Amino acid sequence: MPESAFDAAYQQLLARIGEAKPTPDLYPVELATQLLGDPHKAFPVIHLTGTNGKTSTARIVERILREHGLRTGRFTSPHLIDITERISLDGEPIEKEMFAEYWEQIQPILEIADLKLAEEGKPPITFFEAITLLAFQAFADAPVDVAIIEVGMGGEWDATNVVDSQVAVFSQIDLDHGKQLGKTVSEVAKTKSGIIKSDSIVVSASQSPEAEFQLRQKLLEDQKFLIEGSDFRVVSAKPENGGYRFSFETSQLGYQNLFLPLIGKYQLSNAVLAVAACEAFLGGGTQAIPEPILHSALADATSPARMQVFKKEPLTILDAAHNPAGARALIESLDDYFEVESCVLVLATMQDKDYPKMLEVLAPKISKLIVTSAQSERAATPQILAEQALKLGLDVEIVERTELALEYATDIALEKQLPVVVTGSVVLLGEILEKQRLEAEIEQD
């Protein structure tokens, strides 16, 4: 199918209600899946939610299961460069031609669902609901042995929550999307706990007392619940070659001398959470994963734009910290792994994020702040970010264009002999990585 078919499909998707305005109602997706013949029931599911770490955990889960010999589907969001990144088969984004073909299959059904919803006074299928349905169709058609599906927002009413998961996975839960999910960690956790189904084994990262309480409240009597700290934990870890050499234990086994090529202690937690989830899926939490499989899978783990070393001179780090909890993890990683005392920081963020708190967390590390704007209708203006930074006494400058912002930050960093950190928005990091990819393609030509 020609490139234009993909472009047309993508534009039709974009014309739908955007991700920032989810419909807090499962009915539209339930209606559409029924019309499609329930593709989401064609494969077992590992369902993931949380505030930070979902995508990294999903990628590691998928890599372990693929090393185990299973055919995998992975659905994550948002994407960095291409929308096809959101739907992966066997670890690779689906081809654009395949994306367009599945869109062609589901579009008539979406239109029927839209008409039905309009008759009932409900809004049409949204962008996120539509791409979730496209993923279900692709995974059913493949067919996959298991789908690793990341929640878009929250859990209880998220479009992905029509699935009945074998394993429900919770990464760290904190405050984010306050307007939709609540103003307290307890409220956020209660919404996210909605992915727990009666037959799910529940696997969770270490949580605050209020978040753990909400997860336990959702459990049925005798439902299996495994949580970091009690049922699995990192035993030892030391930095090595752009990652960590580490050991950990689960209820099944002590795994020794593993290597994870990801930076940030939170990635170690994501890795052991992923292993516990795989143990739960493969053997109901009663059998260990063969160590050769685990060694190979973890050593091949990737997590783009999460503490990613983009350039070595000056040291330039891309990290998708987009909320206060992510900012705290970024600071911890700068201290723990890179021993960074101060940096030139490039920041763009969305207007619905808690950027005042993020700046407050990041401020102690900032020698010079460059604020810019990501290409999104949701983006906070650089002027608003600069005003907030000035309240904190930061040395801040506005550079509207992303590529110029990074170039300017690099010049300052070389002059001051400081590293550069780029953070705040996945969209911002995607723009930088896309520019790098285009430059590499030009060089090859």
C-alpha positions as CSV (number, residue, x, y, z in Angstrom):
1,M,0.0,0.0,0.0
2,P,1.5,3.4,-0.9
3,E,2.7,5.9,1.7
4,S,-0.3,8.1,1.0
5,A,-2.6,5.4,2.4
6,F,-0.8,5.6,5.7
7,D,-0.9,9.4,5.6
8,A,-4.6,9.4,4.9
9,A,-5.2,7.0,7.8
10,Y,-3.1,9.1,10.2
11,Q,-4.9,12.3,9.3
12,Q,-8.3,10.6,9.8
13,L,-7.1,9.5,13.2
14,L,-5.9,13.0,14.1
15,A,-9.3,14.4,13.1
16,R,-10.8,12.6,16.1
17,I,-11.0,13.9,19.6
18,G,-7.5,14.2,21.0
19,E,-5.8,12.2,23.9
20,A,-6.0,15.1,26.3
21,K,-9.8,14.8,26.4
22,P,-10.5,11.1,27.0
23,T,-14.1,9.9,27.3
24,P,-14.4,8.5,30.9
25,D,-16.7,5.7,29.7
26,L,-15.9,2.2,28.4
27,Y,-19.2,2.0,26.4
28,P,-17.8,3.4,23.1
29,V,-15.0,0.8,23.0
30,E,-17.3,-2.0,24.2
31,L,-19.7,-1.1,21.4
32,A,-16.9,-0.9,18.7
33,T,-15.2,-4.2,19.8
34,Q,-18.5,-6.0,19.7
35,L,-19.1,-4.7,16.1
36,L,-15.5,-5.8,15.3
37,G,-16.1,-9.4,16.6
38,D,-14.3,-8.9,19.9
39,P,-10.7,-9.0,18.7
40,H,-9.4,-8.2,22.2
41,K,-10.6,-11.6,23.4
42,A,-8.3,-13.4,20.9
43,F,-5.2,-13.3,23.1
44,P,-4.1,-13.3,26.7
45,V,-3.1,-9.9,28.2
46,I,-0.7,-8.4,30.6
47,H,-2.2,-5.0,31.4
48,L,0.0,-2.2,32.8
49,T,-0.8,1.1,34.5
50,G,0.9,3.5,36.9
51,T,2.2,7.1,36.8
52,N,5.8,6.7,35.7
53,G,7.7,3.6,34.3
54,K,4.8,2.0,32.4
55,T,6.4,2.0,29.0
56,S,9.8,0.9,30.2
57,T,8.3,-1.9,32.1
58,A,6.1,-2.9,29.2
59,R,9.2,-3.0,26.9
60,I,11.1,-5.2,29.3
61,V,8.1,-7.6,29.8
62,E,7.8,-7.9,26.0
63,R,11.5,-8.5,25.6
64,I,11.5,-11.3,28.2
65,L,8.5,-13.0,26.7
66,R,9.9,-12.8,23.2
67,E,13.1,-14.4,24.4
68,H,10.9,-17.1,25.9
69,G,9.7,-17.9,22.4
70,L,6.3,-16.2,22.5
71,R,4.9,-14.1,19.7
72,T,4.3,-10.7,21.3
73,G,2.1,-7.6,20.7
74,R,2.9,-4.4,22.6
75,F,0.7,-1.3,22.8
76,T,2.2,1.8,24.5
77,S,1.8,5.5,24.3
78,P,2.6,8.2,23.5
79,H,5.0,7.7,20.6
80,L,8.3,9.6,20.2
81,I,8.6,9.9,16.4
82,D,6.1,7.7,14.5
83,I,2.6,6.7,15.6
84,T,3.5,3.1,14.5
85,E,5.8,2.9,17.5
86,R,2.6,2.5,19.6
87,I,1.7,-0.9,18.1
88,S,4.6,-3.4,18.0
89,L,4.7,-7.0,16.8
90,D,7.6,-9.2,18.0
91,G,9.4,-6.1,19.3
92,E,9.1,-4.0,16.1
93,P,6.7,-1.2,15.2
94,I,4.1,-2.4,12.6
95,E,4.8,-1.4,9.1
96,K,3.0,1.7,7.8
97,E,1.3,-0.3,5.1
98,M,0.0,-2.7,7.8
99,F,-1.2,0.2,9.9
100,A,-3.1,1.6,6.9
101,E,-4.6,-1.8,6.1
102,Y,-5.9,-2.3,9.7
103,W,-7.3,1.3,9.6
104,E,-9.1,0.4,6.4
105,Q,-10.6,-2.6,8.1
106,I,-11.9,-0.8,11.3
107,Q,-12.8,2.6,9.9
108,P,-16.3,1.5,8.6
109,I,-17.0,-0.1,12.0
110,L,-16.0,3.1,13.7
111,E,-18.4,5.1,11.6
112,I,-21.2,2.7,12.5
113,A,-20.3,3.1,16.2
114,D,-20.1,6.9,15.8
115,L,-23.7,6.9,14.4
116,K,-24.9,4.7,17.2
117,L,-23.2,6.9,19.8
118,A,-24.7,10.1,18.2
119,E,-28.2,8.6,18.5
120,E,-27.6,8.1,22.2
121,G,-26.2,11.6,22.6
122,K,-22.7,10.5,23.2
123,P,-19.4,11.8,21.6
124,P,-17.8,9.8,18.7
125,I,-14.9,7.4,19.1
126,T,-11.8,9.3,20.2
127,F,-8.3,9.2,18.8
128,F,-7.0,7.0,21.6
129,E,-10.0,4.7,21.5
130,A,-9.5,4.3,17.7
131,I,-5.8,3.4,17.9
132,T,-6.6,1.0,20.8
133,L,-9.1,-0.7,18.5
134,L,-6.5,-0.8,15.7
135,A,-4.0,-2.5,18.0
136,F,-6.6,-5.1,19.1
137,Q,-7.3,-5.9,15.4
138,A,-3.6,-6.1,14.6
139,F,-2.8,-8.4,17.6
140,A,-5.8,-10.7,16.8
141,D,-4.8,-11.0,13.2
142,A,-1.1,-11.7,13.8
143,P,-2.1,-13.7,16.0
144,V,0.0,-13.0,19.1
145,D,0.6,-15.4,22.0
146,V,0.4,-12.5,24.4
147,A,-0.4,-8.7,24.3
148,I,1.4,-6.3,26.6
149,I,-1.0,-3.4,26.8
150,E,-0.3,-0.1,28.5
151,V,-3.1,2.0,29.8
152,G,-3.4,5.5,28.2
153,M,-4.7,7.4,31.2
154,G,-5.9,6.1,34.6
155,G,-7.3,2.7,34.4
156,E,-10.9,2.2,35.3
157,W,-12.4,3.9,32.3
158,D,-9.4,3.9,30.0
159,A,-10.1,2.5,26.5
160,T,-7.8,-0.4,27.0
161,N,-9.8,-1.6,30.1
162,V,-12.2,-3.7,28.0
163,V,-9.6,-6.5,28.2
164,D,-9.7,-9.2,30.8
165,S,-6.0,-9.5,31.8
166,Q,-4.2,-12.5,33.2
167,V,-1.8,-10.2,34.9
168,A,-2.4,-6.6,36.1
169,V,0.8,-4.6,36.6
170,F,1.2,-1.4,38.5
171,S,4.3,0.8,38.2
172,Q,4.9,3.6,40.7
173,I,1.7,5.6,41.3
174,D,1.9,9.4,42.0
175,L,0.1,12.6,41.0
176,D,-0.5,13.3,37.3
177,H,-3.5,14.3,35.2
178,G,-5.1,15.8,38.2
179,K,-8.1,17.1,36.4
180,Q,-9.1,13.6,35.1
181,L,-7.7,11.3,37.9
182,G,-7.9,13.3,41.1
183,K,-5.9,15.6,43.3
184,T,-4.6,13.0,45.8
185,V,-2.5,9.9,45.3
186,S,-5.4,7.9,46.8
187,E,-7.8,9.1,44.2
188,V,-5.3,8.4,41.4
189,A,-4.7,4.9,42.7
190,K,-8.4,4.1,43.1
191,T,-8.9,5.0,39.4
192,K,-5.9,2.9,38.3
193,S,-6.9,-0.1,40.4
194,G,-9.8,-0.4,38.0
195,I,-7.7,-2.6,35.7
196,I,-7.7,-5.4,38.3
197,K,-10.1,-8.1,37.1
198,S,-11.3,-11.1,39.2
199,D,-8.9,-13.6,37.5
200,S,-5.9,-11.3,37.4
201,I,-2.7,-11.9,39.3
202,V,-1.7,-8.4,40.5
203,V,1.9,-7.4,40.5
204,S,3.0,-4.0,41.8
205,A,6.0,-1.8,42.3
206,S,6.5,-0.4,45.8
207,Q,3.8,2.1,46.5
208,S,2.9,4.7,49.1
209,P,0.6,3.4,51.9
210,E,-2.4,5.2,50.4
211,A,-1.8,3.8,46.9
212,E,-1.2,0.3,48.2
213,F,-4.4,0.5,50.3
214,Q,-6.5,1.3,47.2
215,L,-5.0,-1.6,45.3
216,R,-5.7,-4.1,48.1
217,Q,-9.2,-2.7,48.4
218,K,-9.9,-3.9,44.9
219,L,-8.7,-7.5,45.5
220,L,-11.0,-10.4,45.9
221,E,-10.4,-12.8,48.8
222,D,-7.4,-15.0,48.0
223,Q,-6.5,-13.1,44.9
224,K,-2.7,-13.2,44.3
225,F,-1.0,-9.9,45.0
226,L,2.8,-9.5,44.6
227,I,4.5,-6.3,45.6
228,E,8.0,-5.0,45.4
229,G,9.8,-5.1,48.8
230,S,7.8,-8.1,50.1
231,D,7.7,-10.5,47.1
232,F,10.5,-9.3,44.9
233,R,13.4,-6.8,45.4
234,V,16.8,-5.6,44.1
235,V,19.5,-7.1,46.3
236,S,22.5,-5.3,44.9
237,A,23.4,-3.0,42.0
238,K,26.4,-1.0,40.8
239,P,26.8,1.2,37.7
240,E,28.5,-0.4,34.8
241,N,28.9,0.5,31.1
242,G,25.8,2.7,30.6
243,G,23.7,0.6,32.9
244,Y,23.8,-1.6,36.0
245,R,25.3,-5.0,37.1
246,F,22.7,-6.2,39.6
247,S,21.1,-9.1,41.5
248,F,17.6,-9.4,42.7
249,E,15.2,-12.0,44.1
250,T,11.6,-12.9,43.6
251,S,9.4,-15.4,45.4
252,Q,10.8,-18.1,43.1
253,L,14.5,-17.4,42.8
254,G,17.5,-15.2,43.5
255,Y,18.7,-14.0,40.1
256,Q,22.5,-13.2,40.1
257,N,24.9,-11.0,38.1
258,L,22.5,-9.6,35.5
259,F,23.2,-6.6,33.3
260,L,20.6,-3.9,32.5
261,P,21.8,-1.3,29.9
262,L,19.4,1.4,31.2
263,I,20.3,4.3,33.5
264,G,18.4,5.3,36.6
265,K,17.7,3.2,39.7
266,Y,14.0,3.4,38.8
267,Q,14.9,1.2,35.8
268,L,16.1,-1.5,38.1
269,S,12.7,-1.4,39.8
270,N,11.0,-1.5,36.4
271,A,13.1,-4.5,35.5
272,V,12.3,-6.6,38.6
273,L,8.6,-5.6,38.3
274,A,8.7,-6.9,34.7
275,V,10.3,-10.2,35.7
276,A,7.7,-10.7,38.5
277,A,5.0,-10.0,35.9
278,C,6.5,-12.5,33.5
279,E,6.7,-15.1,36.3
280,A,3.1,-14.5,37.1
281,F,2.1,-14.8,33.4
282,L,4.2,-17.9,32.5
283,G,3.6,-20.0,35.6
284,G,1.0,-18.2,37.8
285,G,3.9,-16.9,39.9
286,T,5.1,-20.4,40.8
287,Q,8.0,-20.9,38.4
288,A,11.2,-19.0,37.8
289,I,12.4,-17.7,34.4
290,P,15.4,-19.7,33.1
291,E,18.4,-17.5,33.8
292,P,19.9,-17.7,30.2
293,I,16.6,-16.2,28.9
294,L,16.7,-13.5,31.5
295,H,20.3,-12.6,31.0
296,S,19.8,-12.3,27.2
297,A,16.5,-10.4,27.5
298,L,17.6,-7.8,30.1
299,A,21.0,-7.2,28.4
300,D,19.0,-6.3,25.2
301,A,16.5,-4.0,27.0
302,T,15.9,-0.5,25.5
303,S,13.9,2.5,26.7
304,P,14.3,5.4,24.3
305,A,14.3,9.0,25.8
306,R,14.5,7.7,29.4
307,M,17.9,8.8,30.8
308,Q,19.2,8.4,27.2
309,V,22.8,9.6,26.6
310,F,22.2,11.6,23.3
311,K,25.7,13.0,23.0
312,K,29.0,12.5,24.9
313,E,30.6,16.0,24.3
314,P,29.1,17.8,26.0
315,L,27.3,15.1,27.9
316,T,23.7,15.5,26.7
317,I,20.9,13.5,28.4
318,L,17.3,13.1,27.2
319,D,14.7,12.2,29.8
320,A,11.0,12.1,29.5
321,A,10.3,13.4,33.0
322,H,6.8,15.0,32.6
323,N,5.5,15.3,36.1
324,P,7.0,16.0,39.6
325,A,7.6,12.3,40.3
326,G,9.5,12.0,37.0
327,A,11.5,15.1,37.9
328,R,12.5,13.6,41.2
329,A,13.6,10.4,39.5
330,L,15.6,12.5,37.0
331,I,17.4,14.3,39.9
332,E,18.1,11.0,41.7
333,S,19.6,9.6,38.5
334,L,21.8,12.7,37.8
335,D,23.1,12.3,41.4
336,D,23.5,8.6,41.5
337,Y,24.8,7.7,38.1
338,F,26.4,10.8,36.6
339,E,27.3,12.7,39.8
340,V,26.0,15.9,38.1
341,E,26.1,18.9,40.4
342,S,24.6,21.4,37.9
343,C,23.6,21.5,34.2
344,V,22.2,23.5,31.4
345,L,18.6,22.4,31.3
346,V,16.3,22.6,28.2
347,L,12.6,22.4,29.2
348,A,9.3,22.2,27.3
349,T,6.1,20.9,28.9
350,M,2.4,20.7,28.5
351,Q,0.1,23.3,30.0
352,D,-1.9,20.7,32.0
353,K,1.2,19.4,33.8
354,D,2.4,20.6,37.2
355,Y,5.4,22.5,35.8
356,P,5.7,24.8,38.8
357,K,6.4,21.8,41.0
358,M,8.6,20.2,38.4
359,L,10.7,23.4,38.2
360,E,10.9,23.5,42.0
361,V,12.3,20.0,42.0
362,L,14.8,20.6,39.2
363,A,15.9,24.0,40.3
364,P,18.9,22.9,42.5
365,K,20.6,21.3,39.4
366,I,20.0,24.2,37.0
367,S,22.9,26.5,36.2
368,K,21.1,27.9,33.1
369,L,17.6,27.2,31.9
370,I,16.5,27.3,28.3
371,V,12.7,27.1,27.9
372,T,11.2,26.3,24.5
373,S,7.9,25.0,23.1
374,A,7.0,21.5,22.0
375,Q,4.9,21.1,18.8
376,S,1.6,20.5,20.5
377,E,-1.6,22.4,21.0
378,R,-1.3,21.4,24.6
379,A,2.1,22.9,25.1
380,A,2.7,25.5,27.8
381,T,4.2,28.7,26.3
382,P,7.9,29.4,26.9
383,Q,6.8,32.7,28.4
384,I,4.7,31.1,31.1
385,L,7.6,28.7,31.9
386,A,10.1,31.6,32.1
387,E,7.8,33.5,34.4
388,Q,7.7,30.5,36.8
389,A,11.4,30.0,36.6
390,L,12.1,33.7,37.4
391,K,10.0,33.3,40.6
392,L,12.5,30.6,41.7
393,G,15.4,32.9,40.9
394,L,16.7,30.9,37.9
395,D,18.8,32.2,35.1
396,V,16.4,31.6,32.2
397,E,16.2,32.4,28.5
398,I,13.5,31.7,25.9
399,V,14.3,30.0,22.6
400,E,11.1,29.3,20.7
401,R,12.5,26.8,18.2
402,T,13.4,23.4,19.7
403,E,16.4,22.7,17.5
404,L,17.9,26.1,18.2
405,A,17.2,25.7,21.9
406,L,19.4,22.6,22.0
407,E,22.1,24.2,19.9
408,Y,22.1,27.2,22.2
409,A,22.2,25.0,25.3
410,T,25.1,23.0,23.8
411,D,27.1,26.2,23.2
412,I,26.6,27.4,26.8
413,A,27.4,23.9,28.2
414,L,30.7,23.8,26.3
415,E,31.6,27.2,27.5
416,K,30.8,26.4,31.1
417,Q,31.9,22.7,30.9
418,L,28.6,21.5,32.1
419,P,26.2,18.7,30.8
420,V,23.0,19.4,29.0
421,V,19.7,17.8,30.2
422,V,16.6,17.9,28.0
423,T,13.3,17.1,29.7
424,G,9.6,17.9,30.3
425,S,7.8,16.4,27.3
426,V,7.9,13.3,25.2
427,V,7.0,15.5,22.3
428,L,10.1,17.7,22.8
429,L,12.3,14.6,22.9
430,G,10.6,13.1,19.8
431,E,11.4,16.3,17.9
432,I,15.1,16.1,18.8
433,L,15.3,12.4,17.9
434,E,13.5,12.9,14.6
435,K,15.9,15.7,13.7
436,Q,18.8,13.3,14.5
437,R,17.2,10.6,12.4
438,L,16.7,12.9,9.4
439,E,20.3,14.1,9.6
440,A,21.6,10.5,9.7
441,E,19.5,9.7,6.6
442,I,20.9,12.7,4.7
443,E,24.4,11.6,5.6
444,Q,23.8,8.1,4.3
445,D,22.4,9.5,1.0
